[in-house]
Amino acid sequence: MISSCSAYTEKSLVGENDKMQKKERNARIKKELREPEVLSSPYDTAWVAMVPLQGFPQAPCFPQCVEWILQNQCNNGSWGINEYDLSTNKSSLLSTLACIIALKKWNVGPEHIMRGLHFVGRNFSIVMDEQIVAPIGFNIIFTGMFNLAIGIGLEFPIKQFEFDACLHIRQMELNRFVKLAGDKSYGREAYMAYIAEGLGNTLDWDVVMKFQRNNGSLFNSPSATAAALIYNYNDKALQYLNLLVGKFGSSVPTVFPINIYCQLSMVDSLEKTGISRHFSSEIKSILDMTYSLWLQRDEEIMLDVETCAMAFRILRMNGYDVYSDDLSHVAKASAFHSSLQGYLNDTKSLLELYRASRVGVSKNEPILDDIGFWSSSLLMERMCSDEVQRVPILGEVEYALKFPFYATMERLDHRRNIECFDARGYKMLKTTYLPCRVNEDHLALAVEDFNYSQFIYQDELLHLESWVKENKLNQLQFARQKQTYCYLSASATIFPPELSDARISWAKNSVLVTVADDFFDVAGSKEELENLVALVEKWDEYHELQFCSETVRILFFAIYTTVNQLGERASAVQNRDVRKHLVELWIQTLRSALSEAEWVRSQYVPTIDEYMINANISYGLGPIVPPSLYLLGHEILETVVKDQEMNELFRLMSTCGRLLNDIQGFEREGSQGKVNSVSLHVHYSDGSMSSEAAKKLVRESIASCRRDLLRLVLMKDSVVPKVCKELFWKMCKVNHLFYSQTDGFSSPKEMVGAVNAVIYEPLKLQICDPSLKLNQNNKNFLKNGALFTKEEKKEGSCTA
């Protein structure tokens, strides 16, 4: 008894401790969202420390930065950011060399200098190792500083051939610049200005200062701005550095300002891993502020390609009115190539532009079309390059090109993003820096959330399978047994654990619609179909009619009992009786299915308009999506249900689904004597249109409907609650995933990987380190949003 009580107490304490840890973790993430913590950069601090006091060239302008260098040397003699453990990285070599030069310039810290020189000497071979990832401009900046160090009397414990090799690299880089002297492109000039500290007096500083921003900096880079002060005194540059040192004390970061980029990156990451709902108020504040700055065309957003593209995409997908014309400065490939990011072949910026181009909401957005065309072409070129094996972001590129954002399910994306999440999260510019300090907290929360969700999903799927048996649906031999796929579409879209009722409603009605569709398509006689429709029309008075077959009895009672049960729950949530509406949705669906069955029986060929009006209902999303809306926890008035906006959301969603299904089912349905949108276009063209041409026309209609639906979903002034509108868009995405390449819903194997990824398979975490070289044999393969290694693919394992 005592041991039992002790165990209970211990378990309770563990539970309380877990809650406390989660609360503290969330608090740290919220704090970082509100005010990102920017780490000190030894490299940039060293360059600021080198700036002389105006009028007194023998004294430092920022002595506190010199003192910071003296206080922050690592035990191994280097200067670097300890979180990275990159003591033999090129970034640490660069930072250490800069700090040594700064101390030597002011004749302080001889012991620090000696330890730093020995660190550089021990690791000098790294300088020539091209397989190790290098900071931007490393060959110019390091060799330039190496020359500077030798010029002020520093002696490195290196061999002569290493010394000669370093000078050779320098000369080769300078020769390359001479050869490119005719290249007066903005991109080349921007690059030279960005790495100005490595070129020094060889630069035309009048050209360099063309890139000075309103805040006085060069590219928000303290090191480049400090170089401008050293080689070409400028009041605005000094004001910028004074602001930085005043804000951060005795050190400076590698980029400033950078808050918007850090905050948007965090928002994007929280959304991609499925935990943004825990930080909704903080995210709204960030997006409101970003939108205000967007309208002002703030430099921090507009002058950085990656930040600009990311801001456009996130703002638009969160319902803010941003226009594609605001991306006109990067509309053409030539404009990107002439930017600093383009000159540097920055894949991340290119990927963000591609992602931004995908969120079109109108066919009248040629700028997005242009960006999408050339950015996808350039990304595909990168995929074919030799770099593909050692640049992790190219895996992200492959996924983005293969799976458009409108053809994925959220929980599949969440899983992939969690498994590829880099908890270290550092980025490389001229030196290493960390945009976000809470990556480990972020990953822990995402893993916990996903694991808990899977536990809930598995339990709900067992309930669904029991429900199928209780209602004898498994005894209907003609019916496709698709409860797992039906539940997949529910759990992968309505993913928060607390929305169980909405998921169950979606999944059960999906099963019923599938069985009813098979009954009307292949199994039911004319008498049976009419009998089922009449019974559903009678509803509570069904006993007035006879059941013409046991199949009709099973199907009717499955619909009747399930809709009544779900209706009771929905009515309780809405504080009004909504069962009548649920029944009406089923009546409409079955009547339209009966019309299609009569067309087949009589060999009637409807007009395209006639077909589409009926098909939007017969496709069967009516009994699935609208009932689920009632269970999302938001009040939906009857006037909202009947509003034209709700009708249009349903029409656009259903049209996309119907047309996608028509393309994949064209041959099969044709062999069964059925018509669809593809065959009707061919039929009414009087022989002038091939089936492929008809499919192309239908795909254009799908794209148009998809854009219109997204525009309606993102519209601010709306009578339909946002969370309800989003469910129409999510169902549209489900249909794109199921039917973009094949009839994935009917296939017994096509979506098995997705089922396992969302519901069953434990997460498989990995640490992505850009400095690691990837082995060809371990390259990941993608199938249905799930990740496979070569070995797993051979074994047929379904892991994500």
Buried (B, 14 or more C-beta within 10 A) or exposed (E): EEEEEEEEEEEEEEEEEEEEEBEEBBEBBBBBBEEBEBBBBBBBBBBBBBBBEEEEEEEBBBBBBBBBBBEBBBEBBBBBBEBBEBBBBBBBBBBBBBBBBBBBBBEBBEEBBEBBBBBBBBBBEBBEEEEBBBBBBBBBBBBBBBBBBBEEEBEBEBEEEBBEBBBEBBEEBBEEBEEEEEEEBBBBBBBBBBBBBBBBEEBEBEEBBEBBBEBBBBBBBBBBBBBBBBBBEBEBBBEBBEBBBEEBEBBBBBBBBBBBBBBBBBBBBBBBBBBBEBBEEBBEBBBEEBBEBBEEEBBBBBBBBBBBBBBBBBBBBBBBEBEBEBBEBBBBBEBBBBBBBBBBEBBBBBBBBBBBBBBBBEEEBEBBBBBBEBBBEBBEEBBEEEEBEBBEBBBBBBBBBEBBBBBBBBBBBBBBBBBBBBEBBBBBBBBBBBBBBBBBBBBBBBBBBBEEBBEBBEEBBEBBBEBBEEBBBEEBEEBBBBBBBBBBBBBBBBBBBEBBBBBBBBBBBBBBBBBBBBBBBEBBEEEBBBBBBBBBBEBEEBEEBEBBBEBBBBBBBBBBEBBBBBBEBBBEBBEEEBBEBBBBBBBBBBBBBBBBBEBBEEEEEBEBEBBBBBBBBBBBBBBBBBBBBBBBEBEBEEEBBEBEBBEBBBBBBBBBBBBBBBBBBBEEBBEEEBBBBBBBBBBEEEEEBEBEBBBEBBEEBBBBBBBBBBBBBBBEEBEBBBEBBBBBBBBBBBBBBBBBEEBBBBEEEBBBBBBBBBBBBEBEEEEBBBBEEBEEEEEBEBBBBBBBBEEBEEEEBBBB
